Amino acid sequence: SKATLLESVAMVREFPAIRSLIIVLTALVLCYHPCRHRAGFGAVAVVALLGYALLMVWAGAHLKGQVKGVDLSFLAGVLLLVGASLLAITMPRLMRREKRAARWGLALADRQR
């Protein structure tokens, strides 16, 4: 049920923060794997950590009984985490396409000379 799922998500707050962060960052590394651009991974990691922080804010309030159900911080946290994961999965393709376009543009410039 929805209440059980929300309670399970809120219980993540009880885990040591470093363990949760290691899990989140490891999942991002696995999603981002073939790509080696550190700046892109840094951007994805910042988005994911912001989502994690918002989710933990909601979890703390939910466990104290201040929030019943879902609020804006929960939705924003989940959307940021999912968005970071999708971006990490698609980033290698985007970078390959960018490299190809750069090579093609260089090849066109050579032909025009």
DSSP file (Angstrom, degrees, kcal/mol; ACC not computed):
  #  RESIDUE AA STRUCTURE BP1 BP2  ACC     N-H-->O    O-->H-N    N-H-->O    O-->H-N    TCO  KAPPA ALPHA  PHI   PSI    X-CA   Y-CA   Z-CA
    1    1 A S     >        0   0    0      0, 0.0     4,-2.0     0, 0.0     5,-0.2   0.000 360.0 360.0 360.0 167.5    0.0    0.0    0.0
    2    2 A K  H  >  +     0   0    0      1,-0.2     4,-2.4     2,-0.2     5,-0.2   0.890 360.0  52.6 -63.5 -41.5    1.0    3.6   -0.3
    3    3 A A  H  > S+     0   0    0      1,-0.2     4,-2.3     2,-0.2    -1,-0.2   0.900 109.4  49.0 -64.0 -40.8    1.4    4.2    3.4
    4    4 A T  H  > S+     0   0    0      2,-0.2     4,-2.2     1,-0.2    -1,-0.2   0.901 111.2  50.2 -65.3 -40.9    3.8    1.2    3.7
    5    5 A L  H  X S+     0   0    0     -4,-2.0     4,-2.2     2,-0.2    -2,-0.2   0.921 111.4  47.9 -63.5 -44.2    5.8    2.4    0.7
    6    6 A L  H  X S+     0   0    0     -4,-2.4     4,-2.4     1,-0.2    -2,-0.2   0.890 111.0  51.2 -65.0 -39.1    6.1    5.9    2.2
    7    7 A E  H  X S+     0   0    0     -4,-2.3     4,-1.6     2,-0.2    -1,-0.2   0.892 109.3  51.5 -63.5 -39.2    7.1    4.4    5.6
    8    8 A S  H  < S+     0   0    0     -4,-2.2     4,-0.5     2,-0.2    -2,-0.2   0.906 110.9  47.1 -64.7 -42.0    9.8    2.3    3.9
    9    9 A V  H >< S+     0   0    0     -4,-2.2     3,-1.2     1,-0.2     4,-0.3   0.905 111.0  52.3 -65.7 -40.5   11.2    5.4    2.1
   10   10 A A  H >< S+     0   0    0     -4,-2.4     3,-1.5     1,-0.3     4,-0.3   0.805  97.7  66.3 -66.3 -28.8   11.2    7.4    5.4
   11   11 A M  G >< S+     0   0    0     -4,-1.6     3,-1.6     1,-0.3     4,-0.4   0.692  81.4  77.2 -68.2 -16.8   13.1    4.6    7.2
   12   12 A V  G X  S+     0   0    0     -3,-1.2     3,-1.3    -4,-0.5    -1,-0.3   0.811  82.9  68.3 -59.7 -28.2   16.1    5.4    4.9
   13   13 A R  G <  S+     0   0    0     -3,-1.5    -1,-0.3    -4,-0.3    -2,-0.2   0.782  91.7  59.7 -60.3 -27.9   16.6    8.4    7.3
   14   14 A E  G <  S+     0   0    0     -3,-1.6    -1,-0.3    -4,-0.3    -2,-0.2   0.673  88.2  90.0 -77.6 -17.5   17.5    5.9   10.1
   15   15 A F  S <  S-     0   0    0     -3,-1.3     2,-0.1    -4,-0.4     5,-0.0  -0.413  98.1 -87.4 -74.4 154.9   20.5    4.5    8.1
   16   16 A P     >  -     0   0    0      0, 0.0     4,-1.8     0, 0.0     3,-0.5  -0.428  36.9-129.4 -60.4 137.0   23.9    6.1    8.5
   17   17 A A  H  > S+     0   0    0      1,-0.2     4,-2.6     2,-0.2     5,-0.2   0.864 105.1  56.7 -60.1 -39.0   24.1    9.0    6.0
   18   18 A I  H  > S+     0   0    0      1,-0.2     4,-2.2     2,-0.2    -1,-0.2   0.882 105.7  51.3 -63.7 -36.6   27.5    7.8    4.6
   19   19 A R  H  > S+     0   0    0     -3,-0.5     4,-2.1     2,-0.2    -1,-0.2   0.925 111.4  46.9 -65.3 -44.0   26.1    4.4    3.8
   20   20 A S  H  X S+     0   0    0     -4,-1.8     4,-2.4     1,-0.2    -2,-0.2   0.899 112.3  49.9 -64.7 -40.3   23.1    6.0    1.9
   21   21 A L  H  X S+     0   0    0     -4,-2.6     4,-2.8     2,-0.2     5,-0.2   0.887 108.9  52.2 -66.6 -38.2   25.4    8.4    0.0
   22   22 A I  H  X S+     0   0    0     -4,-2.2     4,-2.3    -5,-0.2    -1,-0.2   0.909 110.9  48.4 -62.7 -41.2   27.7    5.5   -1.0
   23   23 A I  H  X S+     0   0    0     -4,-2.1     4,-2.2     2,-0.2    -2,-0.2   0.929 113.4  46.5 -64.5 -45.4   24.7    3.6   -2.3
   24   24 A V  H  X S+     0   0    0     -4,-2.4     4,-2.0     1,-0.2    -2,-0.2   0.938 115.8  44.6 -63.3 -47.7   23.4    6.6   -4.3
   25   25 A L  H  X S+     0   0    0     -4,-2.8     4,-2.4     1,-0.2    -1,-0.2   0.859 111.7  53.0 -68.4 -34.8   26.8    7.5   -5.7
   26   26 A T  H  X S+     0   0    0     -4,-2.3     4,-2.4    -5,-0.2    -1,-0.2   0.916 108.4  50.4 -64.9 -42.0   27.6    3.9   -6.6
   27   27 A A  H  X S+     0   0    0     -4,-2.2     4,-2.0     1,-0.2    -2,-0.2   0.902 111.3  49.2 -61.5 -40.4   24.3    3.6   -8.5
   28   28 A L  H  X S+     0   0    0     -4,-2.0     4,-2.4     2,-0.2    -2,-0.2   0.907 109.2  51.5 -65.9 -40.8   25.2    6.8  -10.4
   29   29 A V  H  X S+     0   0    0     -4,-2.4     4,-0.9     1,-0.2    -2,-0.2   0.916 110.5  49.2 -61.6 -42.3   28.7    5.5  -11.3
   30   30 A L  H  < S+     0   0    0     -4,-2.4     3,-0.3     1,-0.2    -1,-0.2   0.874 113.8  45.6 -66.1 -36.7   27.2    2.3  -12.6
   31   31 A C  H  < S+     0   0    0     -4,-2.0    -1,-0.2     1,-0.2    -2,-0.2   0.860 119.2  41.5 -70.7 -34.6   24.6    4.2  -14.7
   32   32 A Y  H >< S+     0   0    0     -4,-2.4     3,-1.8     1,-0.2    -2,-0.2   0.498  84.2 123.5 -88.0  -6.4   27.3    6.6  -15.9
   33   33 A H  T 3<  +     0   0    0     -4,-0.9    -1,-0.2     1,-0.3    -2,-0.1   0.659  65.3  45.2 -39.0 -58.7   30.0    3.9  -16.5
   34   34 A P  T 3  S+     0   0    0      0, 0.0    -1,-0.3     0, 0.0     2,-0.3   0.793  99.4  82.9 -65.4 -22.0   31.1    4.1  -20.1
   35   35 A C    <   -     0   0    0     -3,-1.8    56,-0.0    53,-0.2    58,-0.0  -0.581  56.3-171.5 -83.3 140.2   31.4    7.9  -20.0
   36   36 A R        +     0   0    0     -2,-0.3     2,-0.8    56,-0.1    -1,-0.1   0.193  41.3 124.0-117.5  16.3   34.6    9.4  -18.6
   37   37 A H     >  -     0   0    0      1,-0.2     4,-1.9     2,-0.1     5,-0.2  -0.692  41.7-165.6 -83.2 111.9   33.7   13.1  -18.4
   38   38 A R  H  > S+     0   0    0     -2,-0.8     4,-2.6     1,-0.2    -1,-0.2   0.864  85.1  55.5 -67.6 -37.0   34.3   14.1  -14.8
   39   39 A A  H  > S+     0   0    0      2,-0.2     4,-2.2     1,-0.2    -1,-0.2   0.913 108.2  48.9 -63.9 -41.6   32.4   17.4  -15.1
   40   40 A G  H  > S+     0   0    0      2,-0.2     4,-2.2     1,-0.2    -1,-0.2   0.910 112.2  48.1 -63.5 -42.2   29.3   15.6  -16.4
   41   41 A F  H  X S+     0   0    0     -4,-1.9     4,-2.8     1,-0.2    -2,-0.2   0.890 109.4  54.1 -65.7 -37.6   29.4   13.1  -13.6
   42   42 A G  H  X S+     0   0    0     -4,-2.6     4,-2.3     2,-0.2    -2,-0.2   0.914 109.1  47.9 -61.2 -42.5   29.9   16.0  -11.1
   43   43 A A  H  X S+     0   0    0     -4,-2.2     4,-2.0     2,-0.2    -2,-0.2   0.919 113.2  47.3 -64.2 -43.8   26.8   17.7  -12.4
   44   44 A V  H  X S+     0   0    0     -4,-2.2     4,-2.4     1,-0.2    -2,-0.2   0.905 112.1  50.8 -63.7 -41.2   24.8   14.5  -12.2
   45   45 A A  H  X S+     0   0    0     -4,-2.8     4,-2.8     2,-0.2     5,-0.2   0.890 108.1  51.8 -65.4 -39.2   26.1   13.8   -8.7
   46   46 A V  H  X S+     0   0    0     -4,-2.3     4,-2.2     2,-0.2    -1,-0.2   0.921 110.9  47.8 -63.7 -43.0   25.1   17.3   -7.5
   47   47 A V  H  X S+     0   0    0     -4,-2.0     4,-2.1     2,-0.2    -2,-0.2   0.922 113.8  47.6 -62.6 -43.6   21.6   16.9   -8.8
   48   48 A A  H  X S+     0   0    0     -4,-2.4     4,-2.6     1,-0.2    -2,-0.2   0.905 111.6  49.5 -65.6 -41.7   21.3   13.5   -7.2
   49   49 A L  H  X S+     0   0    0     -4,-2.8     4,-2.5     2,-0.2    -1,-0.2   0.862 109.6  51.9 -67.7 -34.6   22.7   14.7   -3.8
   50   50 A L  H  X S+     0   0    0     -4,-2.2     4,-2.3    -5,-0.2    -1,-0.2   0.921 111.1  47.8 -64.8 -43.1   20.2   17.6   -3.9
   51   51 A G  H  X S+     0   0    0     -4,-2.1     4,-2.2     2,-0.2    -2,-0.2   0.903 111.5  50.5 -62.0 -41.6   17.4   15.2   -4.5
   52   52 A Y  H  X S+     0   0    0     -4,-2.6     4,-2.2     2,-0.2    -2,-0.2   0.911 109.7  50.7 -62.5 -43.0   18.7   12.9   -1.7
   53   53 A A  H  X S+     0   0    0     -4,-2.5     4,-1.9     2,-0.2    -2,-0.2   0.915 110.8  48.3 -62.4 -43.4   18.9   15.9    0.7
   54   54 A L  H  X S+     0   0    0     -4,-2.3     4,-2.0     1,-0.2    -1,-0.2   0.889 110.9  51.2 -64.6 -38.1   15.3   16.9   -0.1
   55   55 A L  H  X S+     0   0    0     -4,-2.2     4,-2.4     1,-0.2    -1,-0.2   0.877 109.1  50.6 -65.9 -36.9   14.1   13.4    0.4
   56   56 A M  H  X S+     0   0    0     -4,-2.2     4,-2.3     2,-0.2    -2,-0.2   0.832 106.4  55.1 -71.1 -31.8   15.8   13.2    3.8
   57   57 A V  H  X S+     0   0    0     -4,-1.9     4,-1.9     2,-0.2    -2,-0.2   0.940 111.7  44.4 -62.2 -46.5   14.2   16.5    4.8
   58   58 A W  H  X S+     0   0    0     -4,-2.0     4,-2.7     1,-0.2    -2,-0.2   0.917 111.4  53.4 -62.4 -43.4   10.8   14.9    4.0
   59   59 A A  H  X S+     0   0    0     -4,-2.4     4,-2.6     1,-0.2     5,-0.2   0.897 107.7  50.6 -62.3 -41.3   11.8   11.7    5.8
   60   60 A G  H  X S+     0   0    0     -4,-2.3     4,-1.4     1,-0.2    -1,-0.2   0.927 113.8  44.1 -61.8 -44.6   12.7   13.5    9.0
   61   61 A A  H  <>S+     0   0    0     -4,-1.9     5,-2.2     1,-0.2     6,-1.1   0.870 113.7  51.7 -67.4 -36.7    9.4   15.4    9.1
   62   62 A H  H ><5S+     0   0    0     -4,-2.7     3,-1.0     4,-0.2    -2,-0.2   0.910 108.6  49.6 -67.9 -42.2    7.5   12.2    8.2
   63   63 A L  H 3<5S+     0   0    0     -4,-2.6    -1,-0.2     1,-0.3    -2,-0.2   0.819 110.0  51.5 -67.9 -29.7    9.0   10.2   11.0
   64   64 A K  T 3<5S-     0   0    0     -4,-1.4    -1,-0.3    -5,-0.2    -2,-0.2   0.545 116.3-116.3 -81.4  -7.0    8.2   12.9   13.5
   65   65 A G  T < 5S+     0   0    0     -3,-1.0    -3,-0.2    -4,-0.4    -2,-0.1   0.579  84.0 119.4  83.7  10.2    4.6   12.9   12.3
   66   66 A Q  S   <S+     0   0    0     -5,-2.2     2,-0.4    -6,-0.2    -4,-0.2   0.754  74.5  42.2 -78.1 -24.1    4.8   16.5   11.0
   67   67 A V        -     0   0    0     -6,-1.1     2,-0.6    -9,-0.1    -2,-0.2  -0.986  67.5-162.0-127.0 127.7    4.0   15.4    7.5
   68   68 A K        -     0   0    0     -2,-0.4     2,-0.2     2,-0.1    -6,-0.0  -0.941  65.0 -23.5-106.3 122.4    1.4   12.9    6.5
   69   69 A G  S    S-     0   0    0     -2,-0.6     2,-0.4   -66,-0.1    -2,-0.0  -0.561 110.3 -14.2  83.6-143.8    1.8   11.5    3.0
   70   70 A V        +     0   0    0     -2,-0.2     2,-0.2     4,-0.1    -2,-0.1  -0.781  58.7 174.4-105.3 139.0    3.6   13.3    0.2
   71   71 A D     >  -     0   0    0     -2,-0.4     4,-2.2    -4,-0.1     3,-0.2  -0.700  49.4 -82.8-129.4-172.3    4.7   16.9    0.1
   72   72 A L  H  > S+     0   0    0      1,-0.2     4,-2.9    -2,-0.2     5,-0.2   0.862 124.1  53.7 -64.3 -38.1    6.7   19.1   -2.2
   73   73 A S  H  > S+     0   0    0      2,-0.2     4,-2.3     1,-0.2    -1,-0.2   0.876 109.4  49.5 -67.5 -34.5   10.1   18.1   -0.8
   74   74 A F  H  > S+     0   0    0     -3,-0.2     4,-2.6     2,-0.2     5,-0.2   0.955 114.0  44.7 -65.0 -49.8    9.3   14.4   -1.3
   75   75 A L  H  X S+     0   0    0     -4,-2.2     4,-2.5     1,-0.2    -2,-0.2   0.917 115.4  47.1 -61.8 -44.3    8.2   15.1   -4.9
   76   76 A A  H  X S+     0   0    0     -4,-2.9     4,-2.5     2,-0.2    -1,-0.2   0.911 112.8  50.1 -65.0 -41.5   11.2   17.3   -5.7
   77   77 A G  H  X S+     0   0    0     -4,-2.3     4,-2.3    -5,-0.2    -2,-0.2   0.923 113.0  44.9 -62.6 -45.4   13.6   14.8   -4.2
   78   78 A V  H  X S+     0   0    0     -4,-2.6     4,-2.7     2,-0.2     5,-0.3   0.918 113.7  50.1 -65.3 -43.1   12.3   11.9   -6.1
   79   79 A L  H  X S+     0   0    0     -4,-2.5     4,-2.7    -5,-0.2    -2,-0.2   0.896 111.9  47.9 -63.3 -40.0   12.2   13.9   -9.4
   80   80 A L  H  X S+     0   0    0     -4,-2.5     4,-2.5     2,-0.2    -1,-0.2   0.905 113.2  47.7 -67.7 -40.6   15.8   15.0   -8.9
   81   81 A L  H  X S+     0   0    0     -4,-2.3     4,-2.1     2,-0.2    -2,-0.2   0.929 115.9  43.7 -65.5 -44.6   17.0   11.5   -8.1
   82   82 A V  H  X S+     0   0    0     -4,-2.7     4,-2.7     2,-0.2     5,-0.2   0.913 114.3  50.9 -66.5 -41.9   15.1   10.0  -11.1
   83   83 A G  H  X S+     0   0    0     -4,-2.7     4,-2.4    -5,-0.3    -2,-0.2   0.904 109.9  49.4 -62.3 -41.4   16.3   12.8  -13.3
   84   84 A A  H  X S+     0   0    0     -4,-2.5     4,-2.4     2,-0.2    -1,-0.2   0.897 111.5  49.9 -64.6 -39.4   19.9   12.4  -12.2
   85   85 A S  H  X S+     0   0    0     -4,-2.1     4,-2.1     2,-0.2    -2,-0.2   0.931 112.4  46.3 -64.8 -45.2   19.7    8.6  -12.9
   86   86 A L  H  X S+     0   0    0     -4,-2.7     4,-2.2     1,-0.2    -2,-0.2   0.885 113.1  50.0 -64.8 -38.1   18.2    9.2  -16.4
   87   87 A L  H  X S+     0   0    0     -4,-2.4     4,-1.9    -5,-0.2    -1,-0.2   0.898 109.8  50.9 -66.2 -39.7   20.8   11.8  -17.2
   88   88 A A  H  < S+     0   0    0     -4,-2.4    -2,-0.2     1,-0.2    -1,-0.2   0.872 111.5  48.4 -64.9 -36.4   23.6    9.5  -16.0
   89   89 A I  H  < S+     0   0    0     -4,-2.1     4,-0.4     1,-0.2    -2,-0.2   0.896 118.8  38.2 -70.4 -39.8   22.2    6.7  -18.3
   90   90 A T  H  X S+     0   0    0     -4,-2.2     4,-2.2     1,-0.2     3,-0.3   0.648  94.6  85.2 -88.0 -14.5   21.9    9.0  -21.3
   91   91 A M  H  X S+     0   0    0     -4,-1.9     4,-2.7     1,-0.2     5,-0.2   0.885  85.3  54.6 -58.4 -43.4   25.1   11.0  -20.8
   92   92 A P  H  > S+     0   0    0      0, 0.0     4,-2.1     0, 0.0    -1,-0.2   0.915 110.9  46.9 -58.4 -40.0   27.4    8.5  -22.5
   93   93 A R  H  > S+     0   0    0     -4,-0.4     4,-2.5    -3,-0.3    -2,-0.2   0.914 112.1  50.1 -64.5 -43.4   25.2    8.6  -25.7
   94   94 A L  H  X S+     0   0    0     -4,-2.2     4,-2.2     1,-0.2    -1,-0.2   0.904 111.3  48.1 -63.2 -40.8   25.1   12.4  -25.6
   95   95 A M  H  X S+     0   0    0     -4,-2.7     4,-2.4     2,-0.2    -1,-0.2   0.885 111.0  50.8 -68.6 -38.1   28.8   12.7  -25.3
   96   96 A R  H  X S+     0   0    0     -4,-2.1     4,-2.6    -5,-0.2    -2,-0.2   0.923 111.1  48.8 -62.9 -43.1   29.4   10.2  -28.1
   97   97 A R  H  X S+     0   0    0     -4,-2.5     4,-2.5     1,-0.2    -2,-0.2   0.893 110.7  50.9 -63.4 -39.7   27.0   12.2  -30.3
   98   98 A E  H  X S+     0   0    0     -4,-2.2     4,-2.2     2,-0.2    -1,-0.2   0.908 110.7  48.2 -65.4 -41.7   28.8   15.4  -29.4
   99   99 A K  H  X S+     0   0    0     -4,-2.4     4,-2.6     2,-0.2    -2,-0.2   0.919 112.1  49.7 -63.2 -43.3   32.2   13.9  -30.3
  100  100 A R  H  X S+     0   0    0     -4,-2.6     4,-2.8     1,-0.2    -2,-0.2   0.916 111.1  48.9 -61.8 -43.4   30.8   12.6  -33.6
  101  101 A A  H  X S+     0   0    0     -4,-2.5     4,-2.7     2,-0.2    -1,-0.2   0.889 110.9  50.7 -64.6 -38.8   29.4   16.1  -34.4
  102  102 A A  H  X S+     0   0    0     -4,-2.2     4,-2.1     2,-0.2    -2,-0.2   0.916 112.6  46.1 -65.5 -42.7   32.7   17.7  -33.5
  103  103 A R  H  X S+     0   0    0     -4,-2.6     4,-2.6     2,-0.2    -2,-0.2   0.916 113.6  49.1 -65.1 -42.3   34.6   15.3  -35.8
  104  104 A W  H  X S+     0   0    0     -4,-2.8     4,-2.5     1,-0.2    -2,-0.2   0.907 110.7  50.5 -64.4 -41.8   32.0   15.8  -38.6
  105  105 A G  H  X S+     0   0    0     -4,-2.7     4,-2.0     2,-0.2    -1,-0.2   0.893 111.3  48.6 -63.0 -39.2   32.3   19.6  -38.2
  106  106 A L  H  X S+     0   0    0     -4,-2.1     4,-2.1     2,-0.2    -2,-0.2   0.898 110.5  51.1 -66.2 -40.9   36.0   19.3  -38.4
  107  107 A A  H  X S+     0   0    0     -4,-2.6     4,-1.9     1,-0.2    -2,-0.2   0.895 110.2  49.5 -64.2 -39.5   35.8   17.1  -41.5
  108  108 A L  H  X S+     0   0    0     -4,-2.5     4,-1.9     2,-0.2    -1,-0.2   0.894 109.1  52.1 -65.9 -39.3   33.5   19.6  -43.2
  109  109 A A  H  X S+     0   0    0     -4,-2.0     4,-0.7     1,-0.2    -2,-0.2   0.886 109.4  50.2 -64.4 -37.8   35.8   22.5  -42.4
  110  110 A D  H >< S+     0   0    0     -4,-2.1     3,-0.5     1,-0.2    -1,-0.2   0.886 110.2  50.1 -66.5 -38.2   38.7   20.5  -44.0
  111  111 A R  H 3< S+     0   0    0     -4,-1.9    -2,-0.2     1,-0.2    -1,-0.2   0.837 105.2  57.1 -69.8 -32.9   36.6   19.9  -47.1
  112  112 A Q  H 3<        0   0    0     -4,-1.9    -1,-0.2     1,-0.3    -2,-0.2   0.704 360.0 360.0 -73.7 -18.7   35.7   23.5  -47.5
  113  113 A R    <<        0   0    0     -4,-0.7    -1,-0.3    -3,-0.5    -2,-0.1   0.477 360.0 360.0 -74.1 360.0   39.3   24.7  -47.6
